[in-house]
């Protein structure tokens, strides 16, 4: 039978019928497969399927992964030069020749990229999903960042807070809670609130970020703006709390990768060393309700607010 992966490609049908004796034999199937290509296509078999990106060229692994103009923008945003991919007869040849000078990080980046491209191809081909390749680079960076953290994490045990309520900081210290969201226009929104050891509000900030709405990157940006606000307000001992474990664990490393997240985390570390005491701590979302409410309330106000 010719069984379609989904209904959008047509209904199931018999690819060939039984012979004159009413049997379906291997010999009959062999004769069927030896028929001309156009006859097989008439009987419902997909011969020479079209590329899912351009829908004009015949699909091949090399065309889908590297050659098609439909994914040209994907490779143009790569961290290294991939223009030579057009100069080879196959993708294996491209990797054998052009990738000889790649570093381990470039190989890792390219491997994840190829996997995600093929995954998006399968979604479009078999599930008729409308895939979006514009954020491919961000997804690759995030996966590599997660692998970096996982390799350096000594244990999967997470220290949980004693209470699922906001707790006052130690005497003469300040606590900054930060959060983020996305406004009705699709822009990122970050905000935070700083309180002293009596719970009195010392500073509030909120800002609309137009360059990205990636939640993890926004988490890093909100921490950066929070420590900058604390520095500008003259605070010397601070604790920053957020509900992004990946970012908190990233700040415990050297942040030496070239991803945007690593770059923002390095900026945070440069500000943190200016305090007498500074700690970035992960907390569950339940302990961050005020910052969450602040972002939801102010997400349509594109401004920065500082209150002292």
Rosetta blueprint (number, residue, H / E / L):
1 X L
2 X E
3 X L
4 X L
5 X L
6 X L
7 X H
8 X H
9 X H
10 X L
11 X L
12 X L
13 X E
14 X L
15 X L
16 X L
17 X L
18 X L
19 X L
20 X L
21 X L
22 X L
23 X L
24 X L
25 X L
26 X H
27 X H
28 X H
29 X H
30 X H
31 X H
32 X H
33 X H
34 X L
35 X L
36 X L
37 X H
38 X H
39 X H
40 X H
41 X H
42 X H
43 X L
44 X L
45 X L
46 X L
47 X L
48 X L
49 X L
50 X E
51 X L
52 X L
53 X L
54 X L
55 X L
56 X L
57 X L
58 X E
59 X L
60 X L
61 X H
62 X H
63 X H
64 X H
65 X H
66 X H
67 X H
68 X L
69 X H
70 X H
71 X H
72 X H
73 X H
74 X H
75 X H
76 X H
77 X L
78 X L
79 X L
80 X L
81 X L
82 X L
83 X H
84 X H
85 X H
86 X H
87 X H
88 X L
89 X L
90 X L
91 X H
92 X H
93 X H
94 X H
95 X H
96 X H
97 X H
98 X H
99 X H
100 X H
101 X H
102 X L
103 X L
104 X H
105 X H
106 X H
107 X H
108 X H
109 X H
110 X H
111 X H
112 X H
113 X H
114 X H
115 X H
116 X H
117 X H
118 X H
119 X H
120 X H
121 X H
122 X H
123 X H
124 X H
125 X H
126 X H
127 X H
128 X L
129 X L
130 X L
131 X L
132 X L
133 X L
134 X L
135 X L
136 X H
137 X H
138 X H
139 X H
140 X H
141 X H
142 X H
143 X H
144 X H
145 X H
146 X H
147 X H
148 X H
149 X H
150 X H
151 X H
152 X H
153 X L
154 X L
155 X L
156 X L
157 X L
158 X L
159 X L
160 X L
161 X L
162 X L
163 X L
164 X L
165 X L
166 X L
167 X L
168 X L
169 X L
170 X L
171 X L
172 X L
173 X L
174 X E
175 X E
176 X E
177 X E
178 X E
179 X E
180 X E
181 X E
182 X E
183 X L
184 X L
185 X L
186 X L
187 X L
188 X E
189 X E
190 X E
191 X E
192 X E
193 X E
194 X E
195 X E
196 X L
197 X L
198 X L
199 X L
200 X L
201 X E
202 X E
203 X E
204 X E
205 X E
206 X E
207 X E
208 X E
209 X E
210 X L
211 X L
212 X L
213 X L
214 X L
215 X H
216 X H
217 X H
218 X H
219 X H
220 X H
221 X H
222 X H
223 X H
224 X H
225 X H
226 X H
227 X H
228 X H
229 X H
230 X H
231 X H
232 X H
233 X L
234 X L
235 X L
236 X L
237 X E
238 X E
239 X E
240 X E
241 X E
242 X E
243 X L
244 X L
245 X H
246 X H
247 X H
248 X H
249 X H
250 X H
251 X L
252 X L
253 X L
254 X L
255 X L
256 X L
257 X L
258 X L
259 X L
260 X H
261 X H
262 X H
263 X H
264 X H
265 X H
266 X H
267 X H
268 X H
269 X H
270 X H
271 X H
272 X H
273 X L
274 X L
275 X L
276 X L
277 X E
278 X E
279 X E
280 X E
281 X E
282 X E
283 X L
284 X L
285 X H
286 X H
287 X H
288 X H
289 X H
290 X H
291 X H
292 X H
293 X H
294 X H
295 X H
296 X H
297 X H
298 X H
299 X L
300 X L
301 X L
302 X L
303 X L
304 X L
305 X L
306 X L
307 X L
308 X L
